[in-house]
Amino acid sequence: MRDVSNMRVERDPEVAEPPEAVAPGPDLEAVEAERDRYLDQLQRTAADFANYRRRTEQDRAQQRVTANEQLLREIVPVLDDLQRGLGALPPDEQDSKLAEGMRWVEQKFLSTLKKHGVTPIESLGQTFDPSVHEAVEADPTGGDTVVAVYAPGYRLGEGVLRPAMVKVGQLESESGEVESR
């Protein structure tokens, strides 16, 4: 007979042992609480990152507008000079090739400015608004309507690139009578 008391029993590592039943207890509750805490932290971090990305994109867009603003302020007077040159052409040269070319340059200039967010401010016939108009002349009879525009104003996005230089007075009707608003 063999003595089995000193024999070692070796287990095969590939044979799985039956899992022990894990009863829900304090360890499982602690793990679930920790899991929930990590999930909440992950969700908050993802939301913070999304907000950071949105703010960064907005800041970059604002920086581009601000960087272009100074250049656009210097370009707008060149457009004014071109428009004054068109206005100074004698009547017999209004249909000349030179006048036609100048009008094409003006249109290209305006479309390029529009592409960069610059739009003209409508002023003539509007009520004077000091946020978009600069009154350089006022009719002595009074009034709060823009009756003449000496230099057009321009917006850059929502802001004012340059206010319109205007004359303020009372609006006259086609019959020559002064209208009150």
Contacts in CASP RR format, 6 or more apart in sequence:
PFRMAT RR
TARGET T0000
AUTHOR 0000-0000-0000
METHOD contacts of the structure
MODEL  1
MRDVSNMRVERDPEVAEPPEAVAPGPDLEAVEAERDRYLDQLQRTAADFA
NYRRRTEQDRAQQRVTANEQLLREIVPVLDDLQRGLGALPPDEQDSKLAE
GMRWVEQKFLSTLKKHGVTPIESLGQTFDPSVHEAVEADPTGGDTVVAVY
APGYRLGEGVLRPAMVKVGQLESESGEVESR
22 28 0 8 1.000
65 156 0 8 1.000
65 157 0 8 1.000
68 116 0 8 1.000
68 156 0 8 1.000
69 156 0 8 1.000
69 161 0 8 1.000
72 113 0 8 1.000
72 116 0 8 1.000
72 118 0 8 1.000
72 154 0 8 1.000
72 156 0 8 1.000
72 161 0 8 1.000
73 161 0 8 1.000
73 162 0 8 1.000
75 113 0 8 1.000
76 113 0 8 1.000
76 118 0 8 1.000
76 154 0 8 1.000
76 161 0 8 1.000
76 162 0 8 1.000
78 109 0 8 1.000
79 106 0 8 1.000
79 109 0 8 1.000
79 110 0 8 1.000
79 113 0 8 1.000
80 151 0 8 1.000
80 152 0 8 1.000
82 102 0 8 1.000
82 105 0 8 1.000
82 106 0 8 1.000
82 109 0 8 1.000
83 106 0 8 1.000
85 102 0 8 1.000
86 99 0 8 1.000
86 102 0 8 1.000
86 103 0 8 1.000
86 106 0 8 1.000
89 96 0 8 1.000
89 98 0 8 1.000
89 99 0 8 1.000
89 102 0 8 1.000
93 99 0 8 1.000
110 120 0 8 1.000
113 119 0 8 1.000
113 154 0 8 1.000
117 155 0 8 1.000
117 156 0 8 1.000
117 157 0 8 1.000
118 154 0 8 1.000
118 155 0 8 1.000
118 156 0 8 1.000
118 157 0 8 1.000
118 161 0 8 1.000
119 154 0 8 1.000
119 155 0 8 1.000
119 157 0 8 1.000
120 152 0 8 1.000
120 153 0 8 1.000
120 154 0 8 1.000
120 155 0 8 1.000
121 132 0 8 1.000
121 133 0 8 1.000
121 152 0 8 1.000
121 153 0 8 1.000
121 154 0 8 1.000
121 155 0 8 1.000
121 160 0 8 1.000
121 163 0 8 1.000
121 164 0 8 1.000
123 132 0 8 1.000
123 133 0 8 1.000
123 146 0 8 1.000
123 149 0 8 1.000
123 152 0 8 1.000
123 153 0 8 1.000
123 164 0 8 1.000
123 166 0 8 1.000
124 146 0 8 1.000
124 147 0 8 1.000
124 148 0 8 1.000
124 149 0 8 1.000
125 145 0 8 1.000
125 146 0 8 1.000
125 147 0 8 1.000
125 171 0 8 1.000
126 133 0 8 1.000
126 145 0 8 1.000
126 146 0 8 1.000
127 144 0 8 1.000
127 145 0 8 1.000
127 146 0 8 1.000
127 181 0 8 1.000
128 135 0 8 1.000
128 144 0 8 1.000
128 145 0 8 1.000
128 146 0 8 1.000
128 166 0 8 1.000
128 168 0 8 1.000
131 160 0 8 1.000
131 163 0 8 1.000
132 153 0 8 1.000
132 155 0 8 1.000
132 160 0 8 1.000
132 163 0 8 1.000
132 164 0 8 1.000
133 146 0 8 1.000
133 163 0 8 1.000
133 164 0 8 1.000
133 166 0 8 1.000
133 168 0 8 1.000
134 163 0 8 1.000
134 164 0 8 1.000
134 165 0 8 1.000
134 166 0 8 1.000
135 166 0 8 1.000
135 167 0 8 1.000
135 168 0 8 1.000
136 150 0 8 1.000
136 165 0 8 1.000
136 166 0 8 1.000
136 167 0 8 1.000
137 148 0 8 1.000
137 150 0 8 1.000
137 166 0 8 1.000
137 167 0 8 1.000
137 168 0 8 1.000
138 167 0 8 1.000
138 168 0 8 1.000
138 169 0 8 1.000
139 147 0 8 1.000
139 167 0 8 1.000
139 168 0 8 1.000
139 169 0 8 1.000
139 170 0 8 1.000
141 169 0 8 1.000
141 170 0 8 1.000
141 178 0 8 1.000
142 168 0 8 1.000
142 169 0 8 1.000
142 170 0 8 1.000
143 168 0 8 1.000
143 169 0 8 1.000
143 170 0 8 1.000
144 168 0 8 1.000
144 169 0 8 1.000
144 181 0 8 1.000
145 168 0 8 1.000
145 169 0 8 1.000
145 170 0 8 1.000
145 171 0 8 1.000
145 181 0 8 1.000
146 164 0 8 1.000
146 166 0 8 1.000
146 167 0 8 1.000
146 168 0 8 1.000
146 169 0 8 1.000
147 166 0 8 1.000
147 167 0 8 1.000
147 168 0 8 1.000
147 169 0 8 1.000
147 170 0 8 1.000
147 171 0 8 1.000
147 172 0 8 1.000
148 166 0 8 1.000
148 167 0 8 1.000
149 164 0 8 1.000
149 165 0 8 1.000
149 166 0 8 1.000
149 167 0 8 1.000
150 165 0 8 1.000
150 166 0 8 1.000
150 167 0 8 1.000
151 162 0 8 1.000
151 164 0 8 1.000
151 165 0 8 1.000
152 164 0 8 1.000
153 160 0 8 1.000
153 161 0 8 1.000
153 162 0 8 1.000
153 163 0 8 1.000
153 164 0 8 1.000
153 165 0 8 1.000
154 160 0 8 1.000
154 161 0 8 1.000
154 162 0 8 1.000
155 161 0 8 1.000
170 178 0 8 1.000
170 179 0 8 1.000
170 180 0 8 1.000
171 178 0 8 1.000
171 179 0 8 1.000
171 181 0 8 1.000
172 178 0 8 1.000
172 179 0 8 1.000
173 179 0 8 1.000
END
